[in-house]
């Protein structure tokens, strides 16, 4: 019997980027996008409602940013693994993300393979 699919929430204020990531994930049989969100508050609601295994979270979003949303999600749902995807390269953002409870940080310039590998690693 196959293992259940990993349940994923994708959070990004860029509709194009978010939809592209969702399409990438949906091509994998063992991954399931259960919700999408365009800001930190919507991400928290999606996690509360869908109880995902993994969240892909942008940092820079209007309203509640990804770092603050990560901190709130981790305080309420410590078992959820959050992967930060950011266009910002630099240790300042990754340090803040890890302090907030992120499992992994990736640049938005990474390869699709890197994203899938991060999800699979987080879901173990």
Backbone torsions as a table, in degrees:
resi	resn	phi	psi	omega
1	UNK	NA	132.5	-178.0
2	UNK	-72.7	148.4	176.1
3	UNK	-67.1	149.1	177.9
4	UNK	-63.7	151.2	179.7
5	UNK	-64.6	145.3	172.7
6	UNK	-70.2	133.3	-178.8
7	UNK	-94.0	127.0	-170.9
8	UNK	-128.4	138.4	169.7
9	UNK	-110.7	131.5	179.8
10	UNK	-110.0	124.8	-175.5
11	UNK	-123.5	116.8	176.9
12	UNK	-163.7	138.2	179.5
13	UNK	-77.7	-14.7	175.9
14	UNK	-85.3	111.9	-179.0
15	UNK	-59.2	-43.8	-178.5
16	UNK	-60.7	-48.4	-179.5
17	UNK	-64.5	-45.3	-179.2
18	UNK	-59.2	-47.1	-179.6
19	UNK	-65.4	-36.2	178.0
20	UNK	-63.7	-45.2	178.7
21	UNK	-63.5	-42.9	178.8
22	UNK	-61.2	-41.5	178.0
23	UNK	-62.7	-43.2	177.5
24	UNK	-58.4	-47.3	-177.9
25	UNK	-65.5	-42.5	-176.6
26	UNK	-65.5	-15.9	177.3
27	UNK	-75.6	-11.7	-179.3
28	UNK	-100.4	125.3	-174.8
29	UNK	-62.5	-30.1	-175.4
30	UNK	-96.4	13.3	178.7
31	UNK	-125.0	140.4	-178.8
32	UNK	-136.0	121.5	172.8
33	UNK	-79.8	117.1	-178.7
34	UNK	-98.3	-18.1	179.0
35	UNK	-165.7	158.4	173.6
36	UNK	-126.3	151.6	177.4
37	UNK	-145.1	153.3	-177.7
38	UNK	-113.3	3.6	174.5
39	UNK	-159.5	173.5	-175.6
40	UNK	-63.1	-40.4	179.3
41	UNK	-64.8	-41.9	177.3
42	UNK	-65.5	-33.0	177.4
43	UNK	-63.7	-44.9	179.5
44	UNK	-61.3	-45.1	178.2
45	UNK	-61.3	-41.6	-179.5
46	UNK	-64.1	-40.4	178.5
47	UNK	-66.2	-43.5	178.2
48	UNK	-59.3	-41.6	-176.1
49	UNK	-78.1	-42.3	-169.4
50	UNK	-103.9	-11.9	178.6
51	UNK	47.0	60.5	-178.1
52	UNK	-73.1	166.5	172.4
53	UNK	-84.8	-37.2	-173.6
54	UNK	-136.1	142.2	172.4
55	UNK	-120.9	129.0	170.1
56	UNK	-96.4	119.1	-169.2
57	UNK	-125.0	125.7	171.2
58	UNK	-74.8	154.9	176.6
59	UNK	-88.1	-54.6	-171.9
60	UNK	-90.5	106.5	178.0
61	UNK	-142.4	153.7	176.3
62	UNK	-66.6	155.8	-178.6
63	UNK	74.8	-129.8	-179.9
64	UNK	-79.1	121.6	-177.4
65	UNK	-77.0	171.3	-175.5
66	UNK	-67.3	-32.0	178.4
67	UNK	-66.3	-49.1	-179.9
68	UNK	-65.8	-39.6	178.1
69	UNK	-63.7	-39.8	177.6
70	UNK	-60.2	-45.7	180.0
71	UNK	-60.1	-44.2	-179.7
72	UNK	-66.6	-45.5	179.8
73	UNK	-61.0	-45.8	-178.6
74	UNK	-64.7	-32.5	178.5
75	UNK	-70.4	-31.9	-179.1
76	UNK	-91.0	-33.9	-175.0
77	UNK	-134.1	74.0	-174.6
78	UNK	-62.0	-21.2	-179.0
79	UNK	-77.1	-16.9	-179.3
80	UNK	-74.4	131.5	177.4
81	UNK	-95.3	128.8	-177.6
82	UNK	-114.2	126.5	176.0
83	UNK	-107.5	120.7	178.8
84	UNK	-85.8	128.7	172.5
85	UNK	-115.4	120.7	-176.0
86	UNK	-139.1	147.2	174.0
87	UNK	-80.9	-11.0	-179.9
88	UNK	-84.2	119.4	172.6
89	UNK	-95.2	134.6	177.8
90	UNK	148.3	154.8	-176.2
91	UNK	-73.8	-25.6	-178.5
92	UNK	-60.2	-47.1	-178.4
93	UNK	-70.6	-41.3	-178.9
94	UNK	-68.3	-37.6	176.6
95	UNK	-61.6	-45.0	178.9
96	UNK	-63.3	-39.3	179.9
97	UNK	-65.1	-44.9	179.5
98	UNK	-66.6	-38.2	176.1
99	UNK	-61.6	-34.9	-179.9
100	UNK	-75.1	-13.8	177.7
101	UNK	114.6	9.4	179.2
102	UNK	-62.4	143.8	176.9
103	UNK	-82.0	-35.7	-174.2
104	UNK	-154.5	151.2	174.3
105	UNK	-125.1	131.9	177.7
106	UNK	-130.1	149.2	172.4
107	UNK	-80.0	144.5	176.2
108	UNK	-64.2	-13.9	177.1
109	UNK	-84.8	2.3	-179.1
110	UNK	-72.2	170.3	-178.6
111	UNK	-80.6	156.4	174.1
112	UNK	-55.6	-37.8	178.0
113	UNK	-59.2	-39.9	178.8
114	UNK	-63.2	-39.7	179.6
115	UNK	-64.8	-48.0	179.9
116	UNK	-62.5	-42.3	178.6
117	UNK	-61.6	-42.0	178.6
118	UNK	-62.8	-43.5	178.6
119	UNK	-60.8	-47.6	-177.9
120	UNK	-63.5	-39.6	178.4
121	UNK	-66.8	-42.6	179.5
122	UNK	-65.0	-33.1	-176.3
123	UNK	-80.4	-4.1	-178.6
124	UNK	-73.4	NA	NA
